[in-house]
Amino acid sequence: MNAKEKAENILSILKKVLPNAKIALNHSNPLELLVSTILSAQCTDERVNKTTPALFKRFKTANDYASADPKELEDAIKS
C-alpha cells in the first residue's frame, strides 16, 4: 500500500467513525484555514474566529502576510 492509498484508507475510516466532524475555525479558503490553525495554537478557536474577520479582510494573499510590516500584523492578531 502506497502513501496515497494509506491516506485514503485513513480518511475513509475517519469518515465512518466521525461522520459529522466539522472544523471549528471559520475560513473560506486554504490560506485562511492555515492562518487560523496557526493562531489557534496560541488561543481558543472562539478567539481566533473573533480575530480573523478583520485580519482576512486586510490580508488576502500569502504575499500580503509576507510583505506586511510585522507591527501591523502583530496589532491585527494581538487580541
Secondary structure as GFF3:
##gff-version 3
##sequence-region A 1 79
A	DSSP	alpha_helix	3	17	.	.	.	ID=ss1
A	DSSP	alpha_helix	30	40	.	.	.	ID=ss2
A	DSSP	alpha_helix	45	58	.	.	.	ID=ss3
A	DSSP	alpha_helix	62	67	.	.	.	ID=ss4
A	DSSP	alpha_helix	70	77	.	.	.	ID=ss5
###
